[in-house]
Amino acid sequence: MKRKAIFPGSFDPITLGHYDIIKRGVSLFDEVIVAIGINADKKYMFSLEDRKQFIEEAFKEEPRVTVVTYEGLTIDLCRKLDADFILRGLRNPADFEFEKAIAHTNRKLSQIETVFLLTASKTSYISSSIVRDVIRNGGDYTVLVPDSVVVKKEK
Ligand code: ADP
């Protein structure tokens, strides 16, 4: 059986931190499915199409990475795509506390295991919200994201 992992998130936009987790995920799993969650209450800087395209472009040489969008529970998506694992990155204690509750809940509701990778020290400080702040204020965001992330117009 193929080992498939879902890497869920907003990816608004994908950062070098996400990129590192996906790359390392590919060495652990046969397939990594990056799943962009759609939350109707959230305001995003980048459209769903752009967010998807940035990730696809960044991994165009890696056929074992695919990108999907979804609504609803991540465990339901896992069942639908026949994936037994959820992949998440941990940056700091706050991430850990938050992720712990979600992972326990997911285990209560399903058989799905969450696998955590500690972020690479080089990218541990990067978050999509900081990247958005840099973009809004005209800073050089390109050192924080893969080359595929391009800001087309003033946001
Ligand atoms: P969410 O809306 O779930 O916070 P994100 O797109 O911010 O979505 O994050 C998705 C996943 O990527 C989470 O597991 C998060 O911990 C991880 N992640 C975010 N930034 C980094 C980083 N710099 N290094 C490693 N993992 C990260």
Residues whose N, C-alpha, C, O or C-beta is under 5 A from the ligand:
A	BS01	ADP	P8 G9 S10 F11 D12 G17 H18 I21 R88 G89 L90 T119 T123 S124 Y125 I126 S127 S128
